[in-house]
């Protein structure tokens, strides 16, 4: 059975890039904060558009 950390991150299929449904999932996976250009970052998770998502 996959761990909670594994379940929180879902492979987007292909390049191995991480996908997090929301910041709670990113935090549960221990991946937050997410930086622009790094796996898992999406502008939709970056509230203030500063290039750092899920920072709080």
C-alpha positions as CSV (number, residue, x, y, z in Angstrom):
1,X,0.0,0.0,0.0
2,X,1.4,3.4,-0.9
3,X,2.4,5.8,1.8
4,X,0.5,9.1,2.4
5,X,3.5,10.9,1.0
6,X,3.3,8.9,-2.2
7,X,-0.5,9.3,-2.5
8,X,-0.2,13.1,-2.2
9,X,2.0,13.4,-5.2
10,X,0.6,12.2,-8.5
11,X,3.0,11.6,-11.4
12,X,1.8,13.7,-14.3
13,X,2.9,10.9,-16.6
14,X,5.9,11.2,-18.9
15,X,8.7,13.3,-17.7
16,X,8.5,12.4,-14.0
17,X,7.3,15.9,-13.1
18,X,5.4,16.0,-9.8
19,X,1.8,17.2,-9.7
20,X,0.0,18.4,-6.6
21,X,-3.7,18.8,-6.6
22,X,-3.4,21.6,-4.0
23,X,-1.0,23.1,-1.4
24,X,-2.3,20.7,1.2
25,X,-1.1,17.8,-1.0
26,X,2.3,19.5,-1.6
27,X,2.8,20.1,2.1
28,X,1.7,16.5,3.0
29,X,4.4,15.3,0.5
30,X,7.0,17.5,2.1
31,X,7.5,19.3,-1.1
32,X,6.3,22.8,-0.1
33,X,7.3,25.5,-0.8
34,X,7.3,24.9,-4.6
35,X,9.6,27.1,-6.7
36,X,8.9,28.3,-10.2
37,X,10.8,26.0,-12.7
38,X,10.9,23.1,-10.2
39,X,8.7,19.9,-10.3
40,X,5.3,20.5,-8.9
41,X,5.1,24.2,-9.3
42,X,2.0,25.6,-11.0
43,X,1.0,29.2,-11.3
44,X,-2.5,28.2,-9.9
45,X,-0.8,27.4,-6.6
46,X,1.1,30.7,-6.5
47,X,-1.3,33.1,-4.9
48,X,0.8,36.3,-5.2
49,X,2.7,35.4,-8.4
50,X,6.1,35.7,-6.8
51,X,7.4,32.4,-8.1
52,X,6.9,30.6,-4.8
53,X,3.8,28.4,-4.4
54,X,2.4,27.0,-1.2
55,X,4.7,29.2,0.9
56,X,2.4,29.5,3.9
